Amino acid sequence: MGGQEGWQICGEAKSGAEALALALQLQPDVVILDINMPGLSGLEALKAIRQRLPTTRAVVLTLHYSAELVREIKRVGGKGYVMKSDCDRDLVDAVAAVADGRVYFTQQPEEVAPRIPAITVPRPADLGSLTAREREAVRNIAQTMRKLL
């Protein structure tokens, strides 16, 4: 990302407190915060940065998607969200979008997963119409399913 024309990496922090201190000192246009920073979390650092530097925008990195986490990032002022597994593909676009005043939230798993059509299985009108062997098979399947769950 350091090779992007017009971009300059001006600091790197190892903790949330250090990220906050550097942001206050350097006043960057965009910060990239890991959600799981030691000490002060990425979200806590984001909230503090946005309170003190309202024009600084933030992209948050995380390992896992969570709708609740996305809501919290938005609530504290985050303008971008990228899953770490998508950084190679999405981080530059996220920073560019956020720097340009837009928001960028990585695709959610349900958005990228193919839709599976609902399958309806006709139910027999009378379960008594099953043979003794078929009832035994259904019972075995049900017992196996209970053990697995």
C-alpha positions, 0 to 999 in steps of 0.5 A, a space after each residue: 500500500 505504500 506504493 500508492 501514488 499520493 499516499 504516505 504511510 506516516 506511522 505504525 502503532 503496536 497498540 491502541 494507545 499508541 495508535 491514538 497518540 500517533 493519530 493525535 501527533 500526525 493527524 492523518 487523513 485515514 487511519 487503519 486500525 486492527 479491532 484486536 489491538 493490545 491494551 486499548 482496543 481498535 474500537 476504543 482507539 477509533 472512538 477516541 480518535 474520532 472525538 479528538 480528530 473528527 476529520 480523520 477517517 478510519 478503516 477497521 480490520 478484523 478476522 471475523 464478520 459480525 453484523 453487530 461489530 459492523 453496527 458498532 464500527 459505524 456507531 463510533 465513526 468508522 467509515 470502512 471495514 475489511 476482513 483480514 482475509 480480504 486485505 490483499 483484495 480490498 484494503 487499497 479500495 477501502 482506504 481510497 473510498 474512505 479517503 474520498 469521503 465514501 464508506 467501504 464495508 467488505 462484502 458480508 459472507 451472505 452477500 458472496 455465498 450463492 443462494 440455495 433454493 428452498 427444497 420442498 419435500 412432499 410429506 406422506 399423507 399417512 406415516 403409517 403407510 411406511 413399511 416396518 423397514 422404512 420406519 426402522 430406517 427413519 428411526 435410525 436416522 433420527 437417533 443418529 441426528 440426535 447424537 450429532 447435535 
